[in-house]
Amino acid sequence: IQCNDWQCGLIPVYLKAVYHDRLDKTRCMYTIHNIEYQGWASSSFFDDVLALPWEYRPTLDMNNSVNVMKGAIETADLVTTVSETYARELMYPYYAHGLDGILAGNAWKLTGITNGIDVNTFNPETSKALPAHFSSETFVEGKAKCKAALQKEVGLPEEPDVPLMVMVTRLAGHKGLDLLCYIARRLMWEENAQLLILGTGEPQYENFFRDLARQLPEQVSAQITFNLGLADRVYAGGDIYLMPSKSEPCGLSQMNAMRYGTVPVVHATGGLKDTVPPCDENGKGGLGFTFQSYNADDFFASIQRALNLYNGDKEAWHALQKREMETDFSWDVPA
């Protein structure tokens, strides 16, 4: 049985506590997609709802409350998470949200398996949402058409040589929006570039990007909405994809972006570290630009490295894009 997150976390507990005689050969794998969401309940939940043997109270107890994820980790036969780096990070309090000790005690059965993406849905050669299709052989012309159409659609000047930086994201603090807000005006003042944000979320970030777009309409577009078709066009028409997440168990957007030849700039954490090996300032040796320390200056510097390559060496830039597009991010790899 394969179970996901706290919503299914009681399955391995009941399998061990109640059904072990009838299902003694059944094994259970528990997958953690995001450890922030653990399934907490009051201590009375154990007696009033769960009807488990009393000896399983310590299995679920944490800080005098019921923690479903803790119980799942303790009782599952195998615990997986969505990237190799995230599995290692969960040994540390900064990432584990209180469960580092539990995971360390069960490290022998914890492993990371990096997610894949749906390469049929996110396909620049066939997507019906795109104004032009392209492959790893025809992307220069195809992305140029998609970029021009995207700029027109979101109200930005149609400037083919100006780098278009994009984000498709939930507007939340842990997605690194605090870093982008801190550097956004400086970035627009110092660099000849455009910025497109697509997503919804916390009001403070929605309002910030709306205000920034009003102040700098020639450079910034804020699409505060959920639109899958537009997301597809953003991946296809963007030049640089920004993903400065504070933590990221795996992340799919960076792989979607690379599928379309849009170069990622990411914080080297979790699955971002596993899927975006860093290239040097000449675009060699990796798939994108990364920064190690979670701070605005390092994020700004990594964006500048990407912009310098885009503006200074189109041949190297195109080679990087082609390398990304030819990388296999499908589920065939982890399978």
C-alpha positions in Angstrom: 0.0 0.0 0.0 1.4 3.4 -0.9 0.1 6.4 1.1 0.6 10.1 0.6 0.9 12.8 3.3 -1.0 13.2 6.5 -4.4 12.6 4.9 -3.4 8.9 4.4 -1.2 8.7 7.4 -3.4 6.6 9.6 -3.4 3.7 7.1 0.1 2.3 8.2 -0.9 2.8 11.8 -4.1 0.7 11.5 -2.2 -1.8 9.3 0.1 -2.4 12.2 -2.3 -2.0 15.1 -5.5 -3.6 13.9 -5.0 -5.5 10.7 -1.6 -7.1 11.2 -3.1 -10.7 11.6 -5.2 -10.5 8.4 -2.7 -8.5 6.3 0.6 -9.8 7.8 2.3 -10.0 4.4 1.2 -6.5 3.3 3.8 -3.8 3.3 3.2 0.0 3.4 5.2 2.8 1.8 4.5 6.3 3.1 5.4 9.3 1.0 6.0 12.8 2.4 5.4 15.6 -0.2 5.6 18.5 2.2 6.4 18.0 5.9 4.9 21.3 6.9 1.5 19.7 6.8 1.5 17.0 9.5 -2.2 16.4 10.5 -2.4 17.6 14.1 -5.4 16.9 16.5 -6.1 17.2 20.2 -5.0 14.4 22.5 -8.7 13.5 23.0 -8.9 12.5 19.3 -7.0 9.3 20.1 -9.7 8.1 22.5 -12.8 9.7 21.0 -12.2 8.9 17.3 -9.4 6.5 16.5 -10.3 3.4 18.6 -6.7 2.2 18.5 -5.1 0.0 21.1 -3.8 2.1 24.0 -0.2 1.0 23.4 -0.2 3.0 20.1 -0.8 6.3 21.9 2.9 7.1 22.1 3.3 6.3 18.4 0.9 9.2 17.6 1.6 11.4 20.5 3.7 14.6 20.0 3.7 17.5 22.5 0.5 16.1 24.1 -1.3 16.1 20.8 -2.0 13.6 18.0 0.4 14.0 15.1 -0.7 11.7 12.2 2.5 12.1 10.2 4.6 11.0 13.1 2.5 7.9 13.5 2.9 7.1 9.8 6.6 7.5 9.9 6.9 5.2 12.9 4.7 2.4 11.5 5.3 2.4 7.7 7.8 -0.1 6.3 9.3 2.4 4.0 9.2 6.2 4.0 9.9 8.2 0.8 10.0 11.8 -0.1 10.1 13.6 -3.4 13.8 14.3 -3.9 17.1 13.0 -2.6 18.3 16.3 -1.2 15.0 16.9 0.6 15.3 13.5 2.3 18.7 14.6 3.6 17.4 18.0 4.6 14.7 16.4 6.7 17.4 15.4 9.2 17.7 19.1 10.2 15.3 21.1 12.4 15.2 24.0 9.9 13.4 21.8 7.3 11.7 19.1 9.4 9.2 21.3 11.4 9.7 19.3 14.6 10.0 15.9 13.1 13.8 15.8 12.7 14.3 13.5 15.7 11.6 11.1 14.5 13.0 11.0 11.0 16.6 10.6 12.3 15.4 7.6 14.3 13.9 6.1 11.2 16.6 7.2 8.7 17.2 3.5 7.8 13.9 3.4 6.0 13.8 6.9 4.5 14.7 7.5 0.9 14.2 10.3 -1.7 12.8 9.7 -5.2 12.8 12.8 -7.3 9.5 13.5 -9.0 9.0 13.6 -12.8 6.7 15.8 -14.8 3.9 15.0 -17.3 5.8 15.4 -20.5 2.6 14.9 -22.6 0.8 17.8 -20.9 3.9 20.1 -20.9 5.0 19.6 -24.5 6.1 22.6 -26.6 5.7 20.5 -29.7 2.0 19.8 -29.2 0.4 22.1 -26.6 -2.8 23.6 -27.9 -2.3 26.7 -25.7 0.8 27.9 -27.6 0.8 30.3 -30.6 3.7 28.4 -32.1 5.2 24.9 -31.5 8.9 24.1 -31.3 11.4 21.4 -30.5 15.0 21.3 -29.3 15.9 21.8 -32.9 13.6 24.7 -33.7 13.2 26.5 -30.4 15.0 29.7 -31.3 12.4 30.8 -33.8 9.5 29.1 -32.0 10.3 30.7 -28.6 10.6 34.1 -30.3 7.1 33.8 -31.6 5.8 32.6 -28.3 7.6 35.5 -26.5 6.2 38.2 -28.8 2.7 36.8 -28.4 3.1 36.5 -24.6 4.4 40.1 -24.3 1.4 41.3 -26.2 -1.1 39.2 -24.2 0.2 40.6 -20.8 0.6 44.2 -21.9 4.4 44.4 -22.1 6.3 46.0 -25.0 7.1 43.5 -27.7 10.9 43.7 -27.5 12.5 40.5 -28.7 16.0 41.3 -27.3 14.9 42.3 -23.8 15.1 39.3 -21.5 11.8 38.3 -20.1 12.0 36.9 -16.5 8.9 34.9 -15.4 7.4 33.1 -12.5 4.4 30.8 -12.3 3.9 30.3 -8.6 1.7 30.4 -5.6 2.4 33.8 -4.0 3.5 32.7 -0.6 6.5 33.5 1.6 8.2 30.2 1.4 8.3 30.5 -2.4 11.0 33.2 -2.0 8.8 36.1 -2.8 10.3 38.1 0.1 13.7 38.0 -1.8 12.1 39.0 -5.1 10.2 41.9 -3.5 13.4 43.1 -1.9 15.3 43.3 -5.1 12.6 43.9 -7.7 12.9 47.6 -8.0 16.7 47.6 -8.1 16.6 44.8 -10.7 14.3 46.8 -12.9 16.3 50.0 -12.5 19.7 48.5 -13.1 18.8 45.9 -15.8 17.1 46.3 -19.1 14.7 43.5 -18.5 11.0 42.6 -18.1 9.3 40.7 -15.3 6.1 38.7 -15.5 4.4 37.2 -12.4 1.5 34.7 -12.8 -0.2 33.3 -9.7 -2.4 34.0 -6.7 -1.8 33.8 -3.0 -1.1 36.0 0.0 -2.5 39.5 -0.3 0.7 41.3 0.6 2.4 39.7 -2.4 -0.5 40.2 -4.8 -0.7 43.8 -3.8 3.1 44.3 -4.1 3.3 43.0 -7.7 0.1 44.9 -8.7 1.7 48.1 -7.4 5.0 47.4 -9.1 3.3 46.7 -12.4 1.4 50.0 -12.1 4.6 51.9 -11.3 6.7 50.2 -14.1 4.2 49.2 -16.8 6.9 49.0 -19.5 8.8 46.4 -17.5 6.5 44.5 -15.1 3.2 42.6 -15.6 1.3 41.1 -12.7 -1.2 38.4 -13.7 -2.9 37.7 -10.4 -5.0 34.8 -11.6 -5.0 31.0 -12.0 -4.8 30.1 -15.7 -3.3 26.9 -17.0 -3.3 28.0 -20.6 -1.5 31.2 -19.7 1.0 29.2 -17.5 1.8 27.1 -20.6 2.5 30.3 -22.6 4.6 31.7 -19.9 6.8 28.7 -19.8 7.1 28.8 -23.6 7.6 32.6 -24.0 9.9 33.3 -21.0 13.6 33.6 -21.2 14.5 33.2 -17.5 12.5 31.3 -14.9 12.8 32.6 -11.3 12.4 30.1 -8.4 14.1 31.3 -5.2 12.1 29.1 -2.9 13.1 29.1 0.8 12.6 25.3 0.7 11.2 23.1 -2.0 10.7 19.4 -1.5 10.9 18.8 -5.2 9.3 21.5 -7.3 7.9 20.9 -10.8 7.9 24.4 -12.3 11.6 24.5 -12.9 11.4 21.2 -14.9 8.4 22.5 -16.8 10.3 25.7 -17.6 13.4 23.7 -18.8 11.1 21.5 -20.9 10.3 24.7 -22.8 13.9 26.0 -22.9 13.4 28.7 -20.3 16.5 28.9 -18.1 15.9 28.6 -14.4 17.5 30.7 -11.6 16.9 28.8 -8.4 17.8 28.5 -4.7 19.8 25.3 -4.4 17.5 23.5 -2.0 15.5 20.3 -2.1 14.5 19.1 -5.5 15.8 22.3 -7.1 19.3 21.3 -6.2 18.7 17.8 -7.7 17.1 18.9 -10.9 19.1 22.1 -11.7 22.8 21.4 -11.6 24.6 24.8 -11.7 26.3 26.0 -14.9 29.2 28.5 -14.8 29.1 32.1 -16.1 29.6 30.8 -19.6 26.6 28.5 -19.4 28.8 25.3 -19.3 28.4 22.2 -17.1 24.8 22.5 -15.9 21.2 23.4 -16.6 20.7 26.7 -14.8 21.9 29.3 -12.4 21.8 28.7 -8.6 22.5 30.4 -5.3 23.4 28.6 -2.1 22.6 31.0 0.7 19.0 32.2 1.1 19.5 36.0 0.8 18.6 38.7 -1.6 22.2 39.7 -2.6 23.0 36.1 -3.7 19.7 35.8 -5.6 20.4 39.1 -7.3 23.9 38.0 -8.3 22.6 34.7 -9.8 20.0 36.7 -11.9 22.8 38.9 -13.1 24.9 35.9 -14.2 21.9 34.7 -16.2 21.3 38.1 -17.8 25.0 38.5 -18.6 25.0 35.3 -20.5 21.7 36.1 -22.3 23.0 39.5 -23.3 26.6 38.6 -24.0 26.7 35.2 -25.6 23.6 34.1 -27.5 25.4 31.0 -28.9 26.2 29.8 -25.3 22.7 30.7 -24.2 21.1 28.7 -27.0 23.4 25.7 -26.2 22.2 25.9 -22.6 18.5 26.0 -23.7 19.0 23.0 -26.0 20.7 21.0 -23.3 17.7 21.7 -21.0 15.2 20.7 -23.6 16.9 17.4 -24.3 17.1 16.4 -20.6 14.6 13.7 -19.7 12.4 15.0 -16.8 9.7 12.3 -17.4 8.5 9.7 -14.9 10.5 7.2 -16.8 13.6 8.3 -15.0 12.5 7.6 -11.4 10.5 4.6 -12.5 
